C-alpha cells in the first residue's frame, strides 16, 4: 500500500508565504514524477506544478515566479514553496504521483493525497 500525506496548509494574508509538504509512505522503490494540483470551490482540479526525480520542473502559468516545487528523493517527499500568495490561490491542494513503483515490482497508478486547505485572506 502506498499513501501520500500532505501537510502545511493554513490561513495566510495576501502577500504571505506557505510551504506545503507531501510524503509518500509504503514499500516504495521509485517515483518518477510527483506534483501538486489544486481545486477551488466550484472549479475543476488544476495542475500547479510537477517535478521529476531528476529535478525537471513544470509550472502552471498563474504560479510561475511565485511558487517553487522541490523534492527530496531519499525521503520520497515533495515540497511546494508558495510566495506572494493571492486570494485566488485559495484552494484545496493535492499531492499526486502518476505512478509509484513498489519494492517487489507492483505499480500503483494515480496516487493522490487527501488534500490540504490553503486560504489566502485578510
C-alpha positions as CSV (number, residue, x, y, z in Angstrom):
1,X,0.0,0.0,0.0
2,X,1.3,3.5,-0.9
3,X,0.0,6.7,0.6
4,X,0.6,10.4,0.1
5,X,0.2,12.6,3.1
6,X,0.2,16.4,2.7
7,X,0.8,19.0,5.4
8,X,1.5,22.7,5.8
9,X,-1.8,24.3,4.7
10,X,-3.5,27.1,6.6
11,X,-4.7,30.7,6.6
12,X,-2.3,33.4,5.3
13,X,-2.7,37.0,4.4
14,X,-2.3,38.2,0.8
15,X,1.4,38.6,0.0
16,X,2.4,36.0,2.6
17,X,4.1,32.6,2.2
18,X,3.3,28.9,2.9
19,X,5.3,25.7,2.4
20,X,3.4,22.5,1.7
21,X,5.0,19.1,2.2
22,X,3.9,15.7,0.8
23,X,5.5,12.5,2.0
24,X,5.0,9.2,0.2
25,X,4.9,6.2,2.5
26,X,4.9,2.5,1.9
27,X,7.3,0.0,0.4
28,X,8.4,2.4,-2.3
29,X,11.1,1.6,-4.9
30,X,10.8,4.7,-7.1
31,X,8.5,7.6,-8.0
32,X,9.4,9.3,-11.3
33,X,7.1,12.3,-11.2
34,X,5.3,14.0,-8.3
35,X,3.2,17.0,-8.4
36,X,0.7,19.4,-6.9
37,X,-2.8,20.2,-8.0
38,X,-5.4,22.4,-6.5
39,X,-9.2,22.7,-6.6
40,X,-11.0,25.9,-5.7
41,X,-14.7,25.8,-4.7
42,X,-16.9,25.4,-7.8
43,X,-13.9,24.8,-10.1
44,X,-12.1,21.8,-11.6
45,X,-8.9,20.5,-10.2
46,X,-6.0,22.1,-12.0
47,X,-2.3,21.5,-12.2
48,X,0.0,23.7,-10.1
49,X,3.5,22.2,-10.6
50,X,5.3,18.9,-11.2
51,X,8.8,17.6,-10.7
52,X,10.6,14.5,-11.9
53,X,13.1,12.5,-9.9
54,X,15.9,14.2,-12.0
55,X,14.6,17.7,-10.9
56,X,12.9,18.8,-14.1
57,X,10.0,21.1,-13.2
58,X,6.8,22.4,-14.8
59,X,4.6,25.2,-13.6
60,X,1.1,26.4,-14.4
61,X,1.2,30.0,-15.7
62,X,-0.7,31.5,-12.7
63,X,2.0,30.4,-10.3
64,X,5.2,30.9,-12.3
65,X,7.7,33.1,-10.5
66,X,5.8,32.8,-7.2
67,X,5.8,29.0,-6.4
68,X,8.7,26.7,-6.3
69,X,8.4,22.9,-6.3
70,X,11.2,20.7,-5.0
71,X,11.7,17.2,-3.7
72,X,13.9,15.0,-1.6
73,X,14.2,11.7,-3.3
74,X,15.7,9.9,-0.3
75,X,12.7,10.9,1.8
76,X,10.1,10.4,-1.0
77,X,8.9,13.9,-0.2
78,X,7.9,16.8,-2.4
79,X,7.5,20.4,-1.3
80,X,5.7,23.4,-2.6
81,X,7.0,26.8,-1.5
82,X,4.3,29.4,-2.2
83,X,5.3,33.1,-2.0
84,X,3.4,36.3,-2.8
85,X,0.1,34.5,-2.2
86,X,-3.1,35.9,-3.7
87,X,-6.7,35.3,-2.7
88,X,-7.2,33.4,-6.0
89,X,-4.7,30.9,-4.7
90,X,-7.3,29.8,-2.2
91,X,-8.0,26.1,-2.8
92,X,-7.5,22.6,-1.5
93,X,-4.0,21.5,-2.6
94,X,-3.5,17.9,-3.5
95,X,-0.3,15.9,-3.9
96,X,-0.1,13.4,-6.8
97,X,2.1,10.7,-8.1
98,X,1.1,9.3,-11.5
99,X,3.0,6.1,-11.0
100,X,4.7,4.6,-8.0
101,X,6.8,1.5,-8.3
102,X,6.9,-0.5,-5.1
103,X,9.5,-2.9,-3.8
104,X,8.7,-6.2,-5.4
105,X,7.5,-4.6,-8.7
106,X,3.9,-3.7,-8.0
107,X,2.9,-0.4,-9.7
108,X,0.4,2.0,-8.1
109,X,-1.2,4.4,-10.6
110,X,-2.6,7.9,-9.9
111,X,-2.0,8.1,-6.2
112,X,-3.5,11.1,-4.5
113,X,-3.2,12.6,-1.1
114,X,-6.1,13.7,1.0
115,X,-5.6,17.4,0.3
116,X,-4.7,20.4,2.5
117,X,-6.6,23.6,2.6
118,X,-4.9,26.9,1.7
119,X,-6.8,30.0,2.4
120,X,-5.4,33.5,1.4
121,X,-7.5,36.2,3.0
122,X,-7.1,39.4,5.0
